[in-house]
Amino acid sequence: MIFEHLDRIVFAGDSVTDMGSTNPVGEGLYDNVGRGYPRIVENMLSAYYPERYIRVTNSGISGNTSRDLLARFDRDVVELHPDWVSICIGINDVWRQFDCPAITERHVLPDEYRKNVETMIEKVKGSVKGIFLLSPYIMEPNTEDKMRSRLDEYVAICAELAEKHGCIYVDFQKMYADYCKIRHSSYIAWDRIHPNQVGATLMARAFLEKCGFDYHHTVK
């Protein structure tokens, strides 16, 4: 498993990362780290690897676009001196194009999105053990859906940047699309975006699959 004793993982993102965490930075006792996938990742690491004290920090803020996250990235990520950084952003970049179509200044189009995410990567690349790039998603298996089709452009940018910079890539869009072939998205999120605990568990599992996580690990 790639995380070592006393490593710090900072999860940066929007509402699907935030999920009720303390803002701008949540960690420690109670629900400070929120109720989303970072909390489940922390739970799993503590349950299966109790001998490794791993610090999980939630730097997600609801409503953020990649523009918003970049504006606070130094304060809420870089200055925390993480060992690992996870970036999951882009849903609101796309969503605002559909729920606020007339407020064009809120729209973050693909070229700006690419620049914003790449700048974040470059801010921590070389000073951390690794960077996770988690794709944005919509829980919609129909690729002809207009929002899904638009969001797929942003997913492709994530995959491209992950390969270019050697990031660990987690494709949440594919994971949810596969799951929604079996169960309807309403089972995990009424708005196709904000996951319940089942959805958050799916995200945590997809994340841990990239970490060499061993469900049969025993303390020696």
C-alpha positions as CSV (number, residue, x, y, z in Angstrom):
1,M,0.0,0.0,0.0
2,I,1.5,3.3,-1.1
3,F,0.6,5.4,2.0
4,E,3.1,5.3,4.8
5,H,3.0,6.0,8.5
6,L,2.3,9.7,9.2
7,D,1.6,10.5,5.5
8,R,-0.8,13.4,4.9
9,I,-3.4,13.2,2.1
10,V,-5.1,16.5,1.1
11,F,-8.3,16.0,-0.9
12,A,-9.1,19.2,-2.9
13,G,-12.4,19.7,-4.7
14,D,-15.9,20.9,-4.7
15,S,-19.1,19.7,-2.9
16,V,-18.7,16.0,-3.7
17,T,-15.4,16.2,-1.8
18,D,-16.6,18.7,0.9
19,M,-19.8,16.8,1.9
20,G,-20.3,18.8,5.1
21,S,-16.6,19.1,6.1
22,T,-15.2,22.0,8.1
23,N,-14.3,24.8,5.7
24,P,-11.8,25.7,4.4
25,V,-9.9,22.7,5.8
26,G,-11.5,19.8,7.7
27,E,-9.8,17.0,9.5
28,G,-9.7,15.2,12.8
29,L,-12.5,14.2,15.1
30,Y,-16.3,14.1,14.6
31,D,-17.5,15.1,11.1
32,N,-14.8,17.6,10.4
33,V,-13.6,15.6,7.4
34,G,-17.2,15.4,6.1
35,R,-19.3,12.5,5.1
36,G,-18.1,11.8,1.6
37,Y,-15.4,9.6,0.0
38,P,-12.5,11.2,1.9
39,R,-14.1,10.1,5.2
40,I,-14.6,6.6,3.9
41,V,-11.0,6.4,2.6
42,E,-9.9,7.5,6.1
43,N,-12.2,4.9,7.7
44,M,-10.8,2.1,5.5
45,L,-7.2,3.0,6.0
46,S,-7.7,3.2,9.8
47,A,-9.7,-0.1,9.9
48,Y,-7.3,-2.2,7.7
49,Y,-4.0,-0.5,8.4
50,P,-4.3,0.6,12.1
51,E,-0.5,0.6,12.5
52,R,-0.2,3.4,10.0
53,Y,-1.4,6.8,11.2
54,I,-2.5,8.5,8.0
55,R,-3.7,12.1,8.2
56,V,-6.6,12.8,5.9
57,T,-7.4,16.5,5.2
58,N,-10.5,17.6,3.4
59,S,-10.0,20.8,1.3
60,G,-13.2,20.6,-0.6
61,I,-15.6,23.5,-0.8
62,S,-19.1,23.2,-2.1
63,G,-19.8,25.1,-5.3
64,N,-16.2,25.5,-6.4
65,T,-15.2,25.5,-10.0
66,S,-11.6,24.8,-11.1
67,R,-11.2,28.6,-11.1
68,D,-12.3,28.9,-7.5
69,L,-10.1,26.0,-6.4
70,L,-7.1,27.4,-8.1
71,A,-7.6,30.8,-6.4
72,R,-7.3,29.1,-3.0
73,F,-4.9,26.3,-3.9
74,D,-1.9,27.7,-2.3
75,R,-3.6,28.4,1.1
76,D,-5.7,25.2,1.2
77,V,-3.3,22.7,-0.4
78,V,0.3,23.8,-1.0
79,E,0.8,25.5,2.4
80,L,-0.5,22.4,4.2
81,H,2.7,20.5,3.0
82,P,0.9,17.3,2.0
83,D,2.6,14.1,1.1
84,W,-0.2,13.3,-1.4
85,V,-2.6,15.5,-3.2
86,S,-6.0,14.5,-4.6
87,I,-7.8,16.8,-7.0
88,C,-11.4,16.2,-8.0
89,I,-12.9,19.3,-9.8
90,G,-14.9,20.1,-12.9
91,I,-18.5,19.3,-12.1
92,N,-19.4,22.9,-11.5
93,D,-17.4,24.1,-14.4
94,V,-19.9,22.1,-16.6
95,W,-23.0,22.4,-14.4
96,R,-23.0,26.2,-14.5
97,Q,-23.2,26.1,-18.2
98,F,-26.6,24.3,-17.9
99,D,-28.2,25.7,-14.7
100,C,-27.0,29.2,-15.2
101,P,-26.7,29.5,-19.0
102,A,-27.2,33.3,-19.1
103,I,-24.5,34.0,-16.5
104,T,-21.6,33.3,-18.8
105,E,-19.0,34.8,-16.5
106,R,-19.5,31.7,-14.2
107,H,-18.8,29.3,-17.0
108,V,-15.4,27.6,-17.1
109,L,-14.9,26.4,-20.6
110,P,-12.6,23.5,-21.5
111,D,-9.4,25.6,-22.4
112,E,-9.6,27.4,-19.0
113,Y,-10.3,24.1,-17.2
114,R,-7.2,22.5,-18.7
115,K,-5.1,25.5,-17.7
116,N,-6.5,25.6,-14.2
117,V,-6.0,22.0,-13.4
118,E,-2.5,21.9,-15.0
119,T,-1.5,24.9,-12.9
120,M,-2.6,23.0,-9.7
121,I,-0.6,20.0,-10.7
122,E,2.5,22.0,-11.4
123,K,2.2,23.8,-8.0
124,V,2.7,20.5,-6.1
125,K,4.5,18.3,-8.6
126,G,8.0,17.4,-7.4
127,S,7.2,18.3,-3.7
128,V,4.8,15.5,-3.0
129,K,5.0,11.7,-3.2
130,G,2.1,11.6,-5.7
131,I,-0.9,13.4,-7.2
132,F,-4.3,11.8,-7.7
133,L,-6.4,13.3,-10.5
134,L,-10.0,12.2,-10.0
135,S,-12.4,12.8,-13.0
136,P,-15.5,14.8,-12.7
137,Y,-18.7,12.9,-13.4
138,I,-22.4,12.9,-13.9
139,M,-24.4,9.7,-12.9
140,E,-25.8,9.4,-16.4
141,P,-25.0,6.4,-18.6
142,N,-26.6,8.0,-21.7
143,T,-23.7,9.5,-23.5
144,E,-26.1,11.5,-25.7
145,D,-27.4,13.5,-22.7
146,K,-26.2,17.0,-23.3
147,M,-24.6,17.6,-19.9
148,R,-23.0,14.1,-20.0
149,S,-21.6,14.8,-23.4
150,R,-20.2,18.1,-22.4
151,L,-18.7,16.7,-19.2
152,D,-17.0,13.9,-21.2
153,E,-14.8,16.7,-22.7
154,Y,-13.6,17.6,-19.2
155,V,-13.0,13.9,-18.3
156,A,-10.8,13.6,-21.4
157,I,-8.8,16.6,-20.3
158,C,-8.3,15.0,-16.9
159,A,-7.1,11.7,-18.5
160,E,-4.7,13.7,-20.8
161,L,-3.2,15.7,-17.9
162,A,-2.8,12.7,-15.7
163,E,-0.8,10.9,-18.4
164,K,1.2,14.0,-19.2
165,H,2.2,14.6,-15.6
166,G,2.4,11.1,-14.3
167,C,-0.6,11.5,-11.9
168,I,-2.6,8.6,-10.6
169,Y,-5.9,8.8,-12.5
170,V,-9.2,7.6,-11.2
171,D,-12.1,7.6,-13.7
172,F,-15.2,8.3,-11.6
173,Q,-17.2,8.8,-14.7
174,K,-16.6,5.3,-16.0
175,M,-17.1,3.9,-12.6
176,Y,-20.5,5.5,-12.2
177,A,-21.6,4.8,-15.8
178,D,-20.9,1.1,-15.2
179,Y,-22.8,1.1,-11.9
180,C,-25.8,2.9,-13.5
181,K,-26.1,0.2,-16.1
182,I,-27.3,-2.0,-13.2
183,R,-29.0,0.5,-10.8
184,H,-30.7,3.8,-11.6
185,S,-28.8,6.9,-10.5
186,S,-31.6,7.8,-8.1
187,Y,-30.4,5.0,-5.9
188,I,-27.3,6.9,-5.1
189,A,-28.1,10.6,-6.0
190,W,-31.3,12.3,-6.9
191,D,-29.5,15.1,-8.7
192,R,-27.1,12.7,-10.5
193,I,-24.1,14.5,-8.8
194,H,-24.1,14.4,-5.0
195,P,-23.7,10.8,-3.8
196,N,-25.3,9.2,-0.8
197,Q,-23.2,6.8,1.3
198,V,-23.4,4.1,-1.3
199,G,-22.0,6.5,-3.9
200,A,-19.3,7.8,-1.6
201,T,-18.3,4.2,-0.9
202,L,-18.0,3.5,-4.6
203,M,-15.8,6.5,-5.0
204,A,-13.6,5.5,-2.0
205,R,-13.2,2.0,-3.4
206,A,-12.2,3.3,-6.8
207,F,-9.7,5.6,-5.1
208,L,-8.2,2.8,-3.0
209,E,-7.9,0.4,-5.9
210,K,-5.2,2.8,-7.2
211,C,-3.3,2.7,-3.9
212,G,-2.4,-1.0,-3.6
213,F,-4.9,-1.3,-0.8
214,D,-5.0,-4.8,0.6
215,Y,-8.4,-6.0,2.1
216,H,-6.5,-8.9,3.6
217,H,-3.8,-6.9,5.2
218,T,-2.9,-8.0,8.7
219,V,-0.8,-6.3,11.3
220,K,2.5,-8.1,11.9
